[in-house]
Amino acid sequence: MTVTEAQPISALLDPGTVQSIADEVWPSLVGDGEAFVPVPVPPSAELVSAWVDIIGPWTGSVVLTCAPATAEALTESVLMTRPPTVVDDEDVADALGELANVLGGNIKSVLPGESRLGLPQIGSAPSRGRLDDVCALVGQWRGNYLTITVQGAAPAPHAERNEVPQL
Amino acid sequence: MKILVTDDSRVMRQIVIRTLRQAGYDDHDIIQAENGQEAFDLVGSEQPDLVLSDWNMPEMTGIECLEALRASGSQVPFGFVTSEGSPEMREKAANAGAIFLIAKPFNEDTFKDVLDGVIS
């Protein structure tokens, strides 16, 4: 059997394309005049991530990562809440997940071939696959750091080396 | 006019409803569903004049809901509001009987362009 190795995301997508998608998503979802501004600085240590999986010729995840306080501020902006209204954890998971979902849907549309998009998930970012199968964009929104990472899926343990005969 | 907004994300339902109002469609009854199955049931019980639906949802997807509605004989006007707008998905939506597909992100101008001929 011949296995054709899938192209890494770095050959299919560049940070400029991710930035152009973020340029459309931020004013639409986060609010009029809001922007994702690219910066060369990594985000802070305490992080929360929301992501959607893309399954197809290229398989991996589109991950939006930021500090918990940034996720809360994004949610307040998306929902246009004003004090004393506060957002709860469910709102934050929903809003961050939907941002990842819209970013993921648009990134999926610029990848070759037919793919399937998973449902949004939130938590610690999924494991990465090959080192070159990553396209990451670090940016700021209202001075808060965020990262959009398009990353290949980690291979299943020993999946390619399983030499146990099938019964 | 009664409009059924279907999305598993409460945040996105809120954004769709807000955008409808910003686009000038602010004097219509809005009802909501969290997935395709709930939307299918509400079409039967509430008789909406238009369904705006996400595509990718748990329980029953938007396209499964549309196919089930058409199979049951319902001809309720149905459009997608979804994060994926590839030509393949637009074709699949049209073949199933959808009258439009709005890709996220959108704004009030997108809604006006698509909905002006649909919402009276």
Interface residues (C-beta under 8 A of the other chain):
Chain A: E24 V25 P27 S28 L29 T75 V78 L79 M80 D91 D94 A95 G97 E98 N101 V102 G104 G105 N106 K108 S109 E114 L117 L119 P120
Chain B: D8 S9 R10 V11 M12 Q14 I15 R18 N56 M57 P58 T82 S83 E84 G85 S86 E88 A103 K104 P105 F106 N107
